[in-house]
Amino acid sequence: MSLIDLINSGTNVSFTITAKDLHDVINYTVCETRKELEQLIADERSEVYMSPNEVSEMLNVSLTTLWRWSKRGYLIPLEIGGKRKYKKSDVKKKLLTIDNII
């Protein structure tokens, strides 16, 4: 039985672990969390911004549809230097949503 199974069963169980084991678990958790956060930061820094024309071509929708989506809060562009740009990661999420609907 796994630890998750024990937790989900509601059984009242006590564990005895050594200080070293506790230290190892904490270090492992901190290291894994750090890796995940560093990856998120790296992904954010490498974000690509797309023009409305690029997005409309990628999603196979018209510029009017993009405008309507923006008004409805479905896919909101950013204003960068007075121009509308879309985060590629947001567009990819919508592309997956559109594919799942079809």
N, CA, C and O atoms as a MOPAC input file, in Angstrom:
PM7 MOZYME 1SCF
protein

 N      0.85300 1    -1.17200 1     0.00000 1
 C      0.00000 1     0.00000 1     0.00000 1
 C      0.90300 1     1.24000 1     0.00000 1
 O      1.87200 1     1.31900 1     0.75400 1
 N      0.56600 1     2.19200 1    -0.85100 1
 C      1.37400 1     3.41300 1    -0.94500 1
 C      0.94800 1     4.41000 1     0.13100 1
 O     -0.08900 1     4.25400 1     0.77600 1
 N      1.76400 1     5.41900 1     0.30300 1
 C      1.47300 1     6.46900 1     1.27300 1
 C      0.17000 1     7.18000 1     0.91800 1
 O     -0.63400 1     7.49200 1     1.79700 1
 N     -0.03200 1     7.43200 1    -0.35800 1
 C     -1.27100 1     8.08000 1    -0.81900 1
 C     -2.48400 1     7.22000 1    -0.47700 1
 O     -3.51200 1     7.73600 1    -0.04000 1
 N     -2.36200 1     5.91200 1    -0.67700 1
 C     -3.46200 1     5.00700 1    -0.33600 1
 C     -3.77300 1     5.06300 1     1.15600 1
 O     -4.93700 1     5.05400 1     1.55400 1
 N     -2.72700 1     5.12000 1     1.97700 1
 C     -2.93000 1     5.22100 1     3.42600 1
 C     -3.65100 1     6.50900 1     3.79500 1
 O     -4.56600 1     6.50700 1     4.61900 1
 N     -3.23100 1     7.60300 1     3.18000 1
 C     -3.85500 1     8.90000 1     3.46100 1
 C     -5.32500 1     8.87600 1     3.04500 1
 O     -6.19400 1     9.31900 1     3.79500 1
 N     -5.59600 1     8.36000 1     1.85000 1
 C     -6.96800 1     8.32200 1     1.33700 1
 C     -7.86600 1     7.36900 1     2.11900 1
 O     -9.08000 1     7.56300 1     2.16400 1
 N     -7.28600 1     6.34700 1     2.73300 1
 C     -8.10000 1     5.38100 1     3.48000 1
 C     -8.62100 1     5.96300 1     4.78700 1
 O     -9.58700 1     5.45000 1     5.35100 1
 N     -7.99600 1     7.02000 1     5.27000 1
 C     -8.44000 1     7.62300 1     6.52400 1
 C     -7.95400 1     6.88000 1     7.74800 1
 O     -8.33500 1     7.20200 1     8.87300 1
 N     -7.11600 1     5.89000 1     7.53100 1
 C     -6.57800 1     5.11600 1     8.64100 1
 C     -5.63700 1     5.99000 1     9.45600 1
 O     -4.83500 1     6.74600 1     8.90900 1
 N     -5.74900 1     5.87300 1    10.76600 1
 C     -4.87400 1     6.62100 1    11.65400 1
 C     -3.56600 1     5.84500 1    11.80000 1
 O     -3.51800 1     4.81200 1    12.46800 1
 N     -2.51000 1     6.35200 1    11.17000 1
 C     -1.22400 1     5.65900 1    11.14400 1
 C     -0.14800 1     6.61500 1    11.63200 1
 O     -0.17000 1     7.80200 1    11.30900 1
 N      0.78100 1     6.10200 1    12.40100 1
 C      1.93400 1     6.89200 1    12.85400 1
 C      3.18000 1     6.33500 1    12.20000 1
 O      3.30000 1     5.12700 1    11.99500 1
 N      4.10700 1     7.22300 1    11.87500 1
 C      5.37200 1     6.82900 1    11.27100 1
 C      6.50500 1     7.29400 1    12.16000 1
 O      6.41900 1     8.33300 1    12.81400 1
 N      7.55000 1     6.52100 1    12.17300 1
 C      8.77000 1     6.93300 1    12.84400 1
 C      9.85500 1     6.96200 1    11.77900 1
 O     10.12600 1     5.95700 1    11.12100 1
 N     10.47800 1     8.14000 1    11.61700 1
 C     11.55600 1     8.26300 1    10.64700 1
 C     12.76100 1     8.89100 1    11.32700 1
 O     12.64100 1     9.57800 1    12.34200 1
 N     13.89400 1     8.64400 1    10.75500 1
 C     15.11400 1     9.21300 1    11.32400 1
 C     15.25300 1    10.66700 1    10.88900 1
 O     14.63800 1    11.10300 1     9.91500 1
 N     16.05900 1    11.39500 1    11.61700 1
 C     16.31500 1    12.79600 1    11.27700 1
 C     16.95100 1    12.89400 1     9.89300 1
 O     16.64800 1    13.81600 1     9.13600 1
 N     17.82300 1    11.95500 1     9.56000 1
 C     18.47100 1    11.96300 1     8.23900 1
 C     17.45000 1    11.75700 1     7.13300 1
 O     17.49500 1    12.44000 1     6.11000 1
 N     16.52600 1    10.81500 1     7.33100 1
 C     15.48300 1    10.58200 1     6.32800 1
 C     14.61600 1    11.82600 1     6.13900 1
 O     14.28000 1    12.18600 1     5.01100 1
 N     14.25600 1    12.47800 1     7.23800 1
 C     13.47200 1    13.69700 1     7.15500 1
 C     14.24500 1    14.78100 1     6.41400 1
 O     13.68400 1    15.48900 1     5.57700 1
 N     15.51700 1    14.90700 1     6.72000 1
 C     16.38400 1    15.87600 1     6.05100 1
 C     16.45500 1    15.58300 1     4.55200 1
 O     16.36800 1    16.49700 1     3.73300 1
 N     16.61200 1    14.31500 1     4.20000 1
 C     16.68700 1    13.92300 1     2.78900 1
 C     15.38700 1    14.23900 1     2.04300 1
 O     15.42300 1    14.72300 1     0.91200 1
 N     14.26000 1    13.97000 1     2.66500 1
 C     12.96900 1    14.23700 1     2.03200 1
 C     12.78300 1    15.73900 1     1.82400 1
 O     12.32000 1    16.16800 1     0.76700 1
 N     13.13600 1    16.53000 1     2.81900 1
 C     13.00500 1    17.98100 1     2.69400 1
 C     13.92100 1    18.49500 1     1.59000 1
 O     13.50000 1    19.30900 1     0.76800 1
 N     15.15800 1    18.03300 1     1.56100 1
 C     16.08600 1    18.46500 1     0.50800 1
 C     15.58200 1    18.07900 1    -0.87500 1
 O     15.65100 1    18.87900 1    -1.80900 1
 N     15.07800 1    16.86600 1    -1.00900 1
 C     14.55100 1    16.41200 1    -2.29000 1
 C     13.38900 1    17.30600 1    -2.72600 1
 O     13.33100 1    17.73000 1    -3.88000 1
 N     12.47200 1    17.59000 1    -1.81300 1
 C     11.31000 1    18.41500 1    -2.12500 1
 C     11.73400 1    19.82100 1    -2.53200 1
 O     11.21500 1    20.37000 1    -3.50400 1
 N     12.66900 1    20.40100 1    -1.79900 1
 C     13.14200 1    21.74500 1    -2.11800 1
 C     13.82100 1    21.75200 1    -3.48600 1
 O     13.58100 1    22.66000 1    -4.28200 1
 N     14.65700 1    20.76500 1    -3.77200 1
 C     15.36100 1    20.70000 1    -5.06300 1
 C     14.37700 1    20.55400 1    -6.22700 1
 O     14.52300 1    21.22500 1    -7.24800 1
 N     13.39000 1    19.69100 1    -6.07900 1
 C     12.41200 1    19.49300 1    -7.14500 1
 C     11.57400 1    20.75400 1    -7.36500 1
 O     11.29800 1    21.12600 1    -8.50500 1
 N     11.17600 1    21.40100 1    -6.28700 1
 C     10.40700 1    22.63900 1    -6.40200 1
 C     11.23600 1    23.72100 1    -7.08000 1
 O     10.73400 1    24.47400 1    -7.91500 1
 N     12.49900 1    23.78800 1    -6.71400 1
 C     13.39200 1    24.78100 1    -7.32300 1
 C     13.52400 1    24.54000 1    -8.82800 1
 O     13.47900 1    25.48500 1    -9.61600 1
 N     13.68700 1    23.27800 1    -9.22400 1
 C     13.79300 1    22.95500 1   -10.64900 1
 C     12.53800 1    23.38700 1   -11.40000 1
 O     12.61900 1    23.96200 1   -12.48500 1
 N     11.38000 1    23.10300 1   -10.81100 1
 C     10.12200 1    23.47600 1   -11.45200 1
 C     10.00200 1    24.99500 1   -11.59500 1
 O      9.59600 1    25.49300 1   -12.64600 1
 N     10.35400 1    25.72300 1   -10.54200 1
 C     10.28700 1    27.18800 1   -10.60600 1
 C     11.27900 1    27.75500 1   -11.60700 1
 O     10.94900 1    28.68500 1   -12.34200 1
 N     12.48900 1    27.21200 1   -11.64700 1
 C     13.47600 1    27.67400 1   -12.62300 1
 C     12.98900 1    27.43000 1   -14.04700 1
 O     13.21500 1    28.25400 1   -14.93400 1
 N     12.32300 1    26.30200 1   -14.26400 1
 C     11.78600 1    25.99900 1   -15.59000 1
 C     10.67600 1    26.98300 1   -15.95800 1
 O     10.61000 1    27.44900 1   -17.09500 1
 N      9.80800 1    27.29800 1   -15.00200 1
 C      8.74500 1    28.27100 1   -15.25900 1
 C      9.32100 1    29.63700 1   -15.60400 1
 O      8.83000 1    30.31100 1   -16.51000 1
 N     10.35600 1    30.04300 1   -14.88600 1
 C     10.99900 1    31.33100 1   -15.14900 1
 C     11.65200 1    31.32000 1   -16.52400 1
 O     11.54000 1    32.29000 1   -17.27500 1
 N     12.33300 1    30.22800 1   -16.85600 1
 C     12.98100 1    30.11800 1   -18.16600 1
 C     11.93700 1    30.15000 1   -19.28400 1
 O     12.14700 1    30.78900 1   -20.31500 1
 N     10.82300 1    29.46400 1   -19.08000 1
 C      9.75700 1    29.45700 1   -20.08100 1
 C      9.18200 1    30.85500 1   -20.26600 1
 O      8.90700 1    31.27500 1   -21.39000 1
 N      9.00200 1    31.57100 1   -19.17000 1
 C      8.44700 1    32.93100 1   -19.24300 1
 C      9.40200 1    33.87000 1   -19.97700 1
 O      8.96900 1    34.72500 1   -20.74900 1
 N     10.68400 1    33.70900 1   -19.73500 1
 C     11.66900 1    34.57000 1   -20.39400 1
 C     11.76000 1    34.27900 1   -21.88400 1
 O     12.09700 1    35.16000 1   -22.67400 1
 N     11.46100 1    33.05400 1   -22.26300 1
 C     11.55700 1    32.68800 1   -23.67000 1
 C     10.20800 1    32.80100 1   -24.38600 1
 O     10.03600 1    32.27200 1   -25.48400 1
 N      9.26800 1    33.48300 1   -23.76500 1
 C      7.93800 1    33.64000 1   -24.36100 1
 C      8.04300 1    34.36500 1   -25.70700 1
 O      8.78500 1    35.33700 1   -25.85100 1
 N      7.29600 1    33.87600 1   -26.66600 1
 C      7.24700 1    34.46300 1   -27.99800 1
 C      5.91600 1    35.20200 1   -28.12000 1
 O      4.87200 1    34.69900 1   -27.70500 1
 N      5.97000 1    36.39200 1   -28.69100 1
 C      4.77100 1    37.20000 1   -28.88700 1
 C      4.44200 1    37.24900 1   -30.37400 1
 O      5.31100 1    37.50300 1   -31.20900 1
 N      3.16700 1    37.00000 1   -30.69200 1
 C      2.73900 1    36.88600 1   -32.07400 1
 C      1.81500 1    38.04200 1   -32.45500 1
 O      1.08400 1    38.57700 1   -31.62200 1
 N      1.86900 1    38.40800 1   -33.72800 1
 C      0.98200 1    39.45000 1   -34.24600 1
 C     -0.40900 1    38.85400 1   -34.46800 1
 O     -0.55600 1    37.63500 1   -34.55300 1
 N     -1.42500 1    39.70600 1   -34.56200 1
 C     -2.76700 1    39.20200 1   -34.85600 1
 C     -2.82100 1    38.39100 1   -36.15800 1
 O     -3.53000 1    37.38700 1   -36.22800 1
 N     -2.08400 1    38.81400 1   -37.17900 1
 C     -2.07700 1    38.05400 1   -38.43900 1
 C     -1.50500 1    36.64900 1   -38.24600 1
 O     -2.03500 1    35.68100 1   -38.79000 1
 N     -0.43100 1    36.54100 1   -37.47500 1
 C      0.16400 1    35.22700 1   -37.21800 1
 C     -0.80100 1    34.33300 1   -36.44800 1
 O     -0.92300 1    33.14100 1   -36.72900 1
 N     -1.48600 1    34.93100 1   -35.47200 1
 C     -2.43400 1    34.15800 1   -34.65600 1
 C     -3.62000 1    33.70700 1   -35.49100 1
 O     -4.06000 1    32.56200 1   -35.38600 1
 N     -4.13900 1    34.60800 1   -36.32000 1
 C     -5.30100 1    34.23400 1   -37.13000 1
 C     -4.95000 1    33.10300 1   -38.09200 1
 O     -5.76300 1    32.21500 1   -38.34700 1
 N     -3.73300 1    33.14600 1   -38.61900 1
 C     -3.28800 1    32.06700 1   -39.51000 1
 C     -3.09700 1    30.76500 1   -38.73500 1
 O     -3.49500 1    29.69800 1   -39.20300 1
 N     -2.49100 1    30.85000 1   -37.55600 1
 C     -2.22800 1    29.64500 1   -36.76000 1
 C     -3.52800 1    28.97100 1   -36.32200 1
 O     -3.63700 1    27.74500 1   -36.34300 1
 N     -4.51500 1    29.78200 1   -35.92300 1
 C     -5.78600 1    29.23200 1   -35.44400 1
 C     -6.81200 1    29.05700 1   -36.55200 1
 O     -7.88400 1    28.49300 1   -36.33500 1
 N     -6.47300 1    29.54800 1   -37.74800 1
 C     -7.38100 1    29.47700 1   -38.88900 1
 C     -8.71100 1    30.18100 1   -38.59500 1
 O     -9.79300 1    29.65600 1   -38.85600 1
 N     -8.57900 1    31.40300 1   -38.03700 1
 C     -9.75100 1    32.24200 1   -37.78900 1
 C     -9.46800 1    33.62500 1   -38.36900 1
 O     -8.32000 1    33.96400 1   -38.65700 1
 N    -10.51900 1    34.41200 1   -38.53600 1
 C    -10.34200 1    35.75200 1   -39.09200 1
 C     -9.88300 1    36.73500 1   -38.01400 1
 O     -9.97100 1    36.45700 1   -36.81800 1
 N     -9.39200 1    37.88600 1   -38.46800 1
 C     -9.01000 1    38.94100 1   -37.53500 1
 C    -10.23100 1    39.43700 1   -36.75800 1
 O    -10.11500 1    39.84500 1   -35.60300 1
 N    -11.39700 1    39.39900 1   -37.39900 1
 C    -12.63800 1    39.78600 1   -36.72100 1
 C    -12.93500 1    38.84900 1   -35.56000 1
 O    -13.36700 1    39.28700 1   -34.49400 1
 N    -12.70200 1    37.56400 1   -35.76700 1
 C    -12.90700 1    36.58800 1   -34.70000 1
 C    -11.96300 1    36.87000 1   -33.54100 1
 O    -12.36600 1    36.80800 1   -32.38000 1
 N    -10.70900 1    37.18000 1   -33.85400 1
 C     -9.76400 1    37.52000 1   -32.78800 1
 C    -10.24900 1    38.73500 1   -32.01300 1
 O    -10.14400 1    38.76100 1   -30.78700 1
 N    -10.77700 1    39.73600 1   -32.69800 1
 C    -11.28500 1    40.93500 1   -32.05100 1
 C    -12.45400 1    40.58600 1   -31.12200 1
 O    -12.52400 1    41.06300 1   -29.98900 1
 N    -13.37600 1    39.74000 1   -31.62400 1
 C    -14.52600 1    39.31200 1   -30.80200 1
 C    -14.05500 1    38.54500 1   -29.57900 1
 O    -14.55000 1    38.76800 1   -28.47500 1
 N    -13.09300 1    37.63600 1   -29.77200 1
 C    -12.55300 1    36.86400 1   -28.64800 1
 C    -11.93600 1    37.78400 1   -27.59800 1
 O    -12.06900 1    37.55100 1   -26.39600 1
 N    -11.26600 1    38.82000 1   -28.06300 1
 C    -10.66900 1    39.78300 1   -27.14500 1
 C    -11.74600 1    40.48200 1   -26.33000 1
 O    -11.59900 1    40.63800 1   -25.11700 1
 N    -12.82300 1    40.90200 1   -26.97600 1
 C    -13.92300 1    41.58800 1   -26.29000 1
 C    -14.62000 1    40.68200 1   -25.28400 1
 O    -15.10600 1    41.14500 1   -24.25200 1
 N    -14.66600 1    39.38900 1   -25.59100 1
 C    -15.33200 1    38.41900 1   -24.70900 1
 C    -14.38900 1    37.87200 1   -23.63400 1
 O    -14.81800 1    37.14600 1   -22.73700 1
 N    -13.10200 1    38.22300 1   -23.72800 1
 C    -12.14200 1    37.73600 1   -22.73900 1
 C    -11.64200 1    36.33400 1   -23.01000 1
 O    -11.02500 1    35.71600 1   -22.14300 1
 N    -11.90100 1    35.82200 1   -24.20900 1
 C    -11.50200 1    34.45400 1   -24.55900 1
 C    -10.01300 1    34.36000 1   -24.87100 1
 O     -9.34100 1    33.43500 1   -24.41600 1
 N     -9.49600 1    35.30700 1   -25.63900 1
 C     -8.06900 1    35.36100 1   -25.98500 1
 C     -7.68400 1    36.83500 1   -26.04200 1
 O     -7.95400 1    37.53000 1   -27.02100 1
 N     -7.05400 1    37.28700 1   -24.97900 1
 C     -6.78400 1    38.72000 1   -24.82400 1
 C     -5.34500 1    39.03400 1   -25.22500 1
 O     -4.40400 1    38.43400 1   -24.70600 1
 N     -5.17800 1    39.98500 1   -26.16000 1
 C     -3.82500 1    40.37600 1   -26.56300 1
 C     -3.21200 1    41.34800 1   -25.56200 1
 O     -3.90600 1    41.94600 1   -24.73900 1
 N     -1.91500 1    41.48500 1   -25.65300 1
 C     -1.19100 1    42.47700 1   -24.86900 1
 C     -0.91900 1    43.67400 1   -25.75800 1
 O     -0.82400 1    43.53900 1   -26.97800 1
 N     -0.79500 1    44.83500 1   -25.15800 1
 C     -0.40500 1    46.03000 1   -25.90100 1
 C      1.08600 1    46.24200 1   -25.65500 1
 O      1.49600 1    46.57700 1   -24.54400 1
 N      1.89200 1    46.04500 1   -26.69200 1
 C      3.33800 1    46.22100 1   -26.58300 1
 C      3.75300 1    47.25200 1   -27.61900 1
 O      3.63800 1    47.02000 1   -28.82300 1
 N      4.23300 1    48.38600 1   -27.14400 1
 C      4.65200 1    49.44400 1   -28.06000 1
 C      3.52400 1    49.93500 1   -28.94700 1
 O      3.75000 1    50.28600 1   -30.10500 1
 N      2.31400 1    49.96300 1   -28.41500 1
 C      1.16900 1    50.42000 1   -29.19200 1
 C      0.63300 1    49.39300 1   -30.17100 1
 O     -0.27200 1    49.69800 1   -30.94800 1
 N      1.16800 1    48.19100 1   -30.15200 1
 C      0.71400 1    47.13600 1   -31.06300 1
 C      0.16000 1    45.97100 1   -30.24700 1
 O      0.59400 1    45.70500 1   -29.12600 1
 N     -0.79800 1    45.29600 1   -30.84000 1
 C     -1.37900 1    44.12100 1   -30.18500 1
 C     -0.51000 1    42.91200 1   -30.47000 1
 O     -0.13800 1    42.64400 1   -31.61200 1
 N     -0.19600 1    42.18900 1   -29.40600 1
 C      0.57300 1    40.95400 1   -29.51700 1
 C     -0.08400 1    39.89700 1   -28.63800 1
 O     -0.68300 1    40.20500 1   -27.60700 1
 N      0.04100 1    38.65900 1   -29.06300 1
 C     -0.51100 1    37.53700 1   -28.31600 1
 C      0.63100 1    36.65200 1   -27.83200 1
 O      1.59400 1    36.40000 1   -28.55600 1
 N      0.50400 1    36.18800 1   -26.59600 1
 C      1.49800 1    35.23900 1   -26.09100 1
 C      1.28000 1    33.90800 1   -26.81700 1
 O      0.16100 1    33.39700 1   -26.87500 1
 N      2.35500 1    33.36300 1   -27.36200 1
 C      2.24000 1    32.10900 1   -28.10700 1
 C      1.71700 1    30.98400 1   -27.21000 1
 O      0.97800 1    30.11400 1   -27.67100 1
 N      2.09800 1    31.00100 1   -25.93900 1
 C      1.61900 1    29.95900 1   -25.02100 1
 C      0.09700 1    30.03700 1   -24.85700 1
 O     -0.56500 1    29.00300 1   -24.77200 1
 N     -0.46600 1    31.25300 1   -24.81200 1
 C     -1.91900 1    31.39600 1   -24.72900 1
 C     -2.59900 1    30.89400 1   -26.00100 1
 O     -3.64400 1    30.24500 1   -25.95000 1
 N     -1.98800 1    31.20600 1   -27.13600 1
 C     -2.54700 1    30.77900 1   -28.42100 1
 C     -2.53300 1    29.25400 1   -28.51700 1
 O     -3.49900 1    28.64900 1   -28.98400 1
 N     -1.43900 1    28.63600 1   -28.07500 1
 C     -1.36000 1    27.16700 1   -28.11800 1
 C     -2.43000 1    26.53600 1   -27.23500 1
 O     -3.00400 1    25.51000 1   -27.60000 1
 N     -2.70300 1    27.13500 1   -26.08300 1
 C     -3.76300 1    26.61600 1   -25.20700 1
 C     -5.10900 1    26.67200 1   -25.91900 1
 O     -5.89500 1    25.72700 1   -25.84400 1
 N     -5.37400 1    27.77400 1   -26.60600 1
 C     -6.63500 1    27.90600 1   -27.33800 1
 C     -6.69800 1    26.93000 1   -28.50200 1
 O     -7.76500 1    26.40200 1   -28.81600 1
 N     -5.56200 1    26.68900 1   -29.14200 1
 C     -5.50400 1    25.73400 1   -30.24600 1
 C     -5.88300 1    24.34500 1   -29.74900 1
 O     -6.61200 1    23.62300 1   -30.42900 1
 N     -5.39600 1    23.96300 1   -28.57200 1
 C     -5.75200 1    22.66700 1   -27.99200 1
 C     -7.23500 1    22.62300 1   -27.67000 1
 O     -7.88300 1    21.59700 1   -27.87500 1
 N     -7.77900 1    23.72300 1   -27.17000 1
 C     -9.19600 1    23.80200 1   -26.85900 1
 C    -10.03200 1    23.65500 1   -28.12500 1
 O    -11.02800 1    22.93300 1   -28.14100 1
 N     -9.62300 1    24.33900 1   -29.17500 1
 C    -10.35800 1    24.26300 1   -30.45100 1
 C    -10.29800 1    22.83600 1   -30.99900 1
 O    -11.30300 1    22.31100 1   -31.47800 1
 N     -9.12000 1    22.20900 1   -30.92800 1
 C     -8.99500 1    20.83200 1   -31.42400 1
 C     -9.85700 1    19.87000 1   -30.63600 1
 O    -10.39400 1    18.92000 1   -31.20600 1
 N    -10.00500 1    20.09100 1   -29.34100 1
 C    -10.81800 1    19.19400 1   -28.52200 1
 C    -12.31200 1    19.37400 1   -28.78200 1
 O    -13.09700 1    18.44800 1   -28.57800 1
 N    -12.70300 1    20.56000 1   -29.22900 1
 C    -14.11100 1    20.82000 1   -29.52100 1
 C    -14.52600 1    20.14200 1   -30.82300 1
 O    -15.64700 1    19.64900 1   -30.95300 1
 N    -13.60100 1    20.12700 1   -31.78400 1
 C    -13.90200 1    19.59600 1   -33.12200 1
 C    -14.03500 1    18.09900 1   -33.11800 1
 O    -14.28700 1    17.49800 1   -34.16200 1

